[in-house]
Amino acid sequence: MTHTRFAFIKAQWHADIVDQALKGFCELIPEAQVDVFDVPGAFEMPLLARDLAESGQYGAVAAAALVVDGGIYRHDFVAQAVVDGLMRAGLDSGVPVLSVSLTPHHFQETEHHMAIYKAHFVEKGREAARAALGILKTRESLQKAA
């Protein structure tokens, strides 16, 4: 597992916050083992996640986005579609696809909220890395036991 490659997809909406998830991810998984892919927004992540997972090049795929409430309830169906699509990409490909896609209820582009979510995304990136490594370790042990 030491030479496993990982794919990390980042939505570009609120990139200053979303990019922090990659920072946290690379605190646990060496940056040299991570290929980074940018997409315009969260809605574009599941298709690319599926393509990357099916490529056979990655042990796991992580996808990060911040889907905010713009006041018209669009965020509800976008967030649900993204999480469902990422889950389906993992199930269909057999490769773990991890979501670092968050939908805060009351996000405002204030200095205070920006600082909170930047720190939160670093931690969520770490959590995704732990999950990726944990899933790979468990699957590896299952293969050895078979």
Sine and cosine of phi, psi and omega as CSV:
sin_phi,cos_phi,sin_psi,cos_psi,sin_omega,cos_omega
0.00,0.00,-0.24,0.97,-0.08,-1.00
-0.91,0.42,-0.39,0.92,-0.03,-1.00
-0.97,-0.25,0.22,0.98,0.00,-1.00
-0.90,0.43,0.64,-0.77,0.09,-1.00
-0.98,-0.17,0.48,-0.88,0.00,-1.00
-0.79,-0.61,0.57,-0.82,0.11,-0.99
-0.96,-0.27,0.64,-0.77,0.02,-1.00
-0.75,-0.66,0.89,-0.45,-0.01,-1.00
-0.98,-0.20,0.72,-0.70,0.01,-1.00
-0.82,-0.57,0.81,-0.58,0.15,-0.99
-0.97,0.25,0.61,-0.79,-0.09,-1.00
-1.00,0.05,-0.22,0.98,0.13,-0.99
-0.91,0.41,0.78,-0.62,-0.04,-1.00
0.85,0.53,0.68,0.73,-0.06,-1.00
-0.84,0.55,-0.55,0.83,0.00,-1.00
-0.88,0.48,-0.49,0.87,0.06,-1.00
-1.00,0.02,-0.77,0.64,-0.08,-1.00
-0.87,0.50,-0.63,0.78,-0.01,-1.00
-0.86,0.52,-0.39,0.92,0.00,-1.00
-0.91,0.41,-0.45,0.89,0.03,-1.00
-0.91,0.42,-0.62,0.78,0.05,-1.00
-0.90,0.45,-0.64,0.76,0.04,-1.00
-0.84,0.54,-0.75,0.66,0.01,-1.00
-0.90,0.43,-0.65,0.76,0.02,-1.00
-0.86,0.51,-0.69,0.72,-0.05,-1.00
-0.98,0.20,-0.09,1.00,0.15,-0.99
-0.95,0.30,-0.43,0.90,-0.02,-1.00
-0.94,-0.34,-0.45,0.89,0.02,-1.00
-0.88,-0.48,0.83,-0.56,-0.05,-1.00
-0.81,0.58,0.72,-0.69,-0.02,-1.00
-0.80,0.59,-0.53,0.85,0.00,-1.00
-0.91,0.41,-0.29,0.96,0.01,-1.00
-0.99,-0.16,0.08,1.00,-0.10,-1.00
-0.89,-0.46,0.84,-0.55,0.13,-0.99
-0.99,-0.15,0.76,-0.65,-0.11,-0.99
-0.95,-0.31,0.70,-0.71,-0.02,-1.00
-0.76,-0.65,0.78,-0.63,0.04,-1.00
-0.98,-0.18,0.64,-0.77,0.11,-0.99
-0.78,-0.62,0.38,-0.93,-0.04,-1.00
-0.85,0.52,-0.73,0.68,-0.04,-1.00
-0.51,-0.86,-0.02,-1.00,-0.05,-1.00
-0.88,0.47,-0.61,0.79,-0.08,-1.00
-0.87,0.49,-0.43,0.90,-0.02,-1.00
-1.00,0.08,-0.13,0.99,-0.09,-1.00
-0.93,0.36,-0.71,0.71,-0.09,-1.00
-0.86,0.51,-0.66,0.75,-0.01,-1.00
-0.89,0.45,-0.73,0.69,0.02,-1.00
-0.91,0.41,-0.62,0.78,0.04,-1.00
-0.86,0.51,-0.70,0.72,0.04,-1.00
-0.88,0.48,-0.73,0.68,-0.01,-1.00
-0.88,0.48,-0.69,0.73,0.00,-1.00
-0.92,0.39,-0.67,0.74,0.01,-1.00
-0.89,0.45,-0.66,0.75,-0.02,-1.00
-0.97,0.25,-0.19,0.98,-0.03,-1.00
-0.93,0.36,-0.36,0.93,-0.04,-1.00
0.98,0.18,0.08,1.00,-0.05,-1.00
-1.00,-0.06,-0.23,0.97,-0.17,-0.98
-0.80,-0.60,0.65,-0.76,0.09,-1.00
-0.97,0.23,-0.46,0.89,0.03,-1.00
-0.34,-0.94,0.39,-0.92,0.03,-1.00
-0.81,-0.58,0.75,-0.66,0.10,-1.00
-0.90,-0.43,0.58,-0.82,-0.02,-1.00
-0.71,-0.71,0.79,-0.62,-0.10,-1.00
-0.85,-0.53,0.69,-0.73,0.05,-1.00
-0.37,-0.93,0.40,-0.92,0.14,-0.99
-0.87,-0.49,0.92,-0.39,-0.01,-1.00
-0.97,-0.25,0.93,-0.36,-0.10,-0.99
-0.98,-0.21,0.42,-0.91,0.05,-1.00
-0.98,0.17,0.95,-0.30,0.02,-1.00
-1.00,0.02,0.14,0.99,0.05,-1.00
1.00,-0.04,0.00,1.00,-0.01,-1.00
-0.86,-0.52,0.23,0.97,0.06,-1.00
0.91,0.41,0.14,0.99,0.06,-1.00
-0.89,0.46,-0.55,0.83,-0.05,-1.00
-0.85,0.52,-0.53,0.85,-0.02,-1.00
-0.87,0.49,-0.79,0.61,-0.05,-1.00
-0.97,0.24,-0.49,0.87,0.07,-1.00
-0.90,0.43,-0.76,0.65,-0.02,-1.00
-0.86,0.50,-0.70,0.72,0.00,-1.00
-0.90,0.43,-0.69,0.72,0.01,-1.00
-0.90,0.45,-0.63,0.77,-0.01,-1.00
-0.91,0.42,-0.77,0.64,-0.03,-1.00
-0.90,0.44,-0.69,0.73,0.05,-1.00
-0.88,0.48,-0.68,0.73,-0.01,-1.00
-0.91,0.42,-0.65,0.76,0.03,-1.00
-0.91,0.41,-0.66,0.75,0.04,-1.00
-0.88,0.47,-0.71,0.71,0.00,-1.00
-0.90,0.45,-0.62,0.78,0.03,-1.00
-0.87,0.50,-0.66,0.75,0.03,-1.00
-0.93,0.37,-0.72,0.70,-0.01,-1.00
-0.91,0.42,-0.67,0.74,-0.03,-1.00
-0.94,0.35,-0.57,0.82,-0.07,-1.00
-1.00,-0.03,-0.38,0.93,-0.10,-1.00
0.98,0.20,0.15,0.99,0.02,-1.00
-0.94,-0.33,0.74,-0.68,0.03,-1.00
-0.85,0.53,0.79,-0.61,0.10,-1.00
-0.86,-0.51,0.89,-0.46,-0.13,-0.99
-0.96,-0.30,0.67,-0.74,-0.02,-1.00
-0.98,-0.20,0.79,-0.61,0.18,-0.98
-0.88,-0.48,0.71,0.71,-0.05,-1.00
-0.97,-0.24,0.90,-0.43,-0.09,-1.00
-0.89,-0.46,0.56,-0.83,0.00,-1.00
-0.77,-0.64,1.00,0.02,0.00,-1.00
-0.94,0.33,0.53,-0.85,-0.02,-1.00
-0.96,0.29,-0.61,0.80,-0.13,-0.99
-0.73,-0.69,0.80,0.60,0.00,-1.00
-0.96,0.26,0.72,-0.70,0.10,-0.99
-0.74,-0.67,0.60,-0.80,-0.03,-1.00
-0.99,0.16,0.86,0.51,0.09,-1.00
-0.98,-0.21,0.31,-0.95,0.03,-1.00
-0.84,0.54,-0.65,0.76,-0.02,-1.00
-0.89,0.46,-0.78,0.62,0.00,-1.00
-0.91,0.43,-0.64,0.77,0.00,-1.00
-0.86,0.50,-0.70,0.72,0.00,-1.00
-0.90,0.43,-0.68,0.73,0.01,-1.00
-0.87,0.49,-0.75,0.66,-0.08,-1.00
-0.96,0.27,-0.52,0.86,0.10,-0.99
-0.88,0.48,-0.73,0.68,0.02,-1.00
-0.91,0.42,-0.63,0.78,-0.01,-1.00
-0.90,0.43,-0.64,0.77,0.00,-1.00
-0.94,0.35,-0.54,0.84,0.10,-0.99
-0.87,0.50,-0.73,0.68,0.00,-1.00
-0.90,0.43,-0.65,0.76,0.02,-1.00
-0.90,0.43,-0.56,0.83,0.09,-1.00
-0.90,0.43,-0.67,0.74,0.07,-1.00
-0.87,0.49,-0.69,0.72,0.00,-1.00
-0.88,0.48,-0.65,0.76,0.03,-1.00
-0.90,0.44,-0.65,0.76,0.03,-1.00
-0.90,0.44,-0.70,0.71,0.03,-1.00
-0.87,0.49,-0.67,0.75,0.01,-1.00
-0.91,0.43,-0.71,0.71,0.01,-1.00
-0.87,0.50,-0.75,0.67,-0.01,-1.00
-0.90,0.43,-0.65,0.76,0.00,-1.00
-0.91,0.42,-0.70,0.72,0.02,-1.00
-0.89,0.45,-0.70,0.71,-0.01,-1.00
-0.89,0.45,-0.66,0.75,0.02,-1.00
-0.89,0.45,-0.71,0.70,0.00,-1.00
-0.90,0.45,-0.71,0.71,0.00,-1.00
-0.90,0.43,-0.59,0.80,0.04,-1.00
-0.90,0.44,-0.68,0.73,0.01,-1.00
-0.92,0.38,-0.56,0.83,0.06,-1.00
-0.91,0.42,-0.64,0.77,0.02,-1.00
-0.91,0.41,-0.63,0.78,0.01,-1.00
-0.92,0.38,-0.56,0.83,-0.02,-1.00
-0.97,0.26,-0.38,0.92,-0.07,-1.00
-0.97,0.26,0.00,0.00,0.00,0.00
